[in-house]
Amino acid sequence: MDSLAATSLPGLWDRLTGTQPDPALWVVAATLAAALAVVAPHPLWRISRNAITIAHEGGHGLIALLTGRQLTGIRLHSDTSGLTVSRGKPYGLGMILTAAAGYTAPSLLGLGGAALLAAGRITLLLWLATALLAVMLVMIRNAYGVLTVVLAGGAFLLVSWLAGPQVQAAFAYAVVWFLLLGGVRPPFELQLKRSRSGAGDSDADQLSRLTHVPAGLWLFLFHAVTLCSLIGGGRWLLEV
């Protein structure tokens, strides 16, 4: 048993830290088309948006922890809304960063994923995503949230352990394209909702109350981050 561990653990480490070959350009293009196909049409977006909500609420939770707040729970709902609850001062930099993290998190995660893929770290990307989902699962406080996170984590786990290099590469590129493209749409949806006198308690409105900066400027920041991430991440992904 000890010798098996001694030979398998270094192998696992090499697999995690090693690089994998870039996929062919047609694979990158096909995964881009697949991501567009689940983001652009509204019926499919109503389903796929659940994955963006996972990243959105995960962003709130991660920044809350990093800024010293106490994360008490995350809820994900079937209407693709979510709620992250943390304890701490209801003002200050930590609260501002936590509130700002939601709408920017999917795109920034996509940008980080694109950087890893550009460096050939496909396996590392898959394992990091699995680990983040596993950590997030501990904080989920409702059944639907548990189901969605388990399904997402299970997909990453199955692909990273059972699929071949080509399938892993295609899956990783599709996920990153989805985050980059899917991250752009929610700020526009929020802007439309606010223009119809809704979403008075949105992240942008909360940030406005925290900072006395107009909510429209926070919306502009969300748009800037998501669009710049798409442009920068897209360039990295297409440089195969």
ChimeraX attribute file (.defattr): number of C-alpha atoms within 10 A of each C-alpha:
attribute: neighborCount
match mode: 1-to-1
recipient: residues
	/A:1	5
	/A:2	7
	/A:3	7
	/A:4	8
	/A:5	10
	/A:6	10
	/A:7	10
	/A:8	12
	/A:9	11
	/A:10	11
	/A:11	11
	/A:12	11
	/A:13	10
	/A:14	11
	/A:15	15
	/A:16	17
	/A:17	13
	/A:18	13
	/A:19	16
	/A:20	18
	/A:21	14
	/A:22	21
	/A:23	18
	/A:24	12
	/A:25	13
	/A:26	9
	/A:27	16
	/A:28	21
	/A:29	16
	/A:30	14
	/A:31	22
	/A:32	22
	/A:33	15
	/A:34	15
	/A:35	22
	/A:36	17
	/A:37	14
	/A:38	19
	/A:39	23
	/A:40	13
	/A:41	10
	/A:42	12
	/A:43	10
	/A:44	12
	/A:45	19
	/A:46	14
	/A:47	15
	/A:48	17
	/A:49	22
	/A:50	21
	/A:51	19
	/A:52	26
	/A:53	25
	/A:54	25
	/A:55	27
	/A:56	25
	/A:57	25
	/A:58	26
	/A:59	24
	/A:60	26
	/A:61	27
	/A:62	19
	/A:63	22
	/A:64	25
	/A:65	14
	/A:66	12
	/A:67	15
	/A:68	13
	/A:69	19
	/A:70	14
	/A:71	18
	/A:72	13
	/A:73	17
	/A:74	24
	/A:75	20
	/A:76	24
	/A:77	15
	/A:78	12
	/A:79	11
	/A:80	16
	/A:81	15
	/A:82	17
	/A:83	18
	/A:84	23
	/A:85	16
	/A:86	20
	/A:87	12
	/A:88	14
	/A:89	10
	/A:90	11
	/A:91	12
	/A:92	11
	/A:93	13
	/A:94	19
	/A:95	24
	/A:96	21
	/A:97	17
	/A:98	24
	/A:99	23
	/A:100	22
	/A:101	24
	/A:102	25
	/A:103	30
	/A:104	24
	/A:105	27
	/A:106	30
	/A:107	31
	/A:108	23
	/A:109	20
	/A:110	27
	/A:111	26
	/A:112	16
	/A:113	29
	/A:114	31
	/A:115	18
	/A:116	18
	/A:117	27
	/A:118	18
	/A:119	14
	/A:120	20
	/A:121	23
	/A:122	29
	/A:123	24
	/A:124	20
	/A:125	22
	/A:126	24
	/A:127	18
	/A:128	14
	/A:129	19
	/A:130	22
	/A:131	15
	/A:132	14
	/A:133	21
	/A:134	16
	/A:135	13
	/A:136	22
	/A:137	20
	/A:138	11
	/A:139	19
	/A:140	20
	/A:141	16
	/A:142	13
	/A:143	11
	/A:144	14
	/A:145	21
	/A:146	19
	/A:147	14
	/A:148	18
	/A:149	21
	/A:150	17
	/A:151	13
	/A:152	17
	/A:153	21
	/A:154	15
	/A:155	14
	/A:156	23
	/A:157	17
	/A:158	12
	/A:159	19
	/A:160	23
	/A:161	12
	/A:162	10
	/A:163	13
	/A:164	10
	/A:165	17
	/A:166	15
	/A:167	14
	/A:168	22
	/A:169	28
	/A:170	19
	/A:171	20
	/A:172	25
	/A:173	26
	/A:174	22
	/A:175	22
	/A:176	29
	/A:177	29
	/A:178	28
	/A:179	28
	/A:180	30
	/A:181	25
	/A:182	25
	/A:183	32
	/A:184	25
	/A:185	19
	/A:186	19
	/A:187	21
	/A:188	14
	/A:189	11
	/A:190	18
	/A:191	18
	/A:192	13
	/A:193	14
	/A:194	18
	/A:195	10
	/A:196	9
	/A:197	8
	/A:198	12
	/A:199	15
	/A:200	12
	/A:201	11
	/A:202	15
	/A:203	21
	/A:204	28
	/A:205	21
	/A:206	18
	/A:207	24
	/A:208	17
	/A:209	15
	/A:210	16
	/A:211	14
	/A:212	10
	/A:213	13
	/A:214	13
	/A:215	21
	/A:216	14
	/A:217	13
	/A:218	19
	/A:219	21
	/A:220	14
	/A:221	17
	/A:222	25
	/A:223	21
	/A:224	15
	/A:225	18
	/A:226	29
	/A:227	18
	/A:228	17
	/A:229	26
	/A:230	25
	/A:231	13
	/A:232	15
	/A:233	24
	/A:234	19
	/A:235	13
	/A:236	18
	/A:237	23
	/A:238	13
	/A:239	10
	/A:240	14
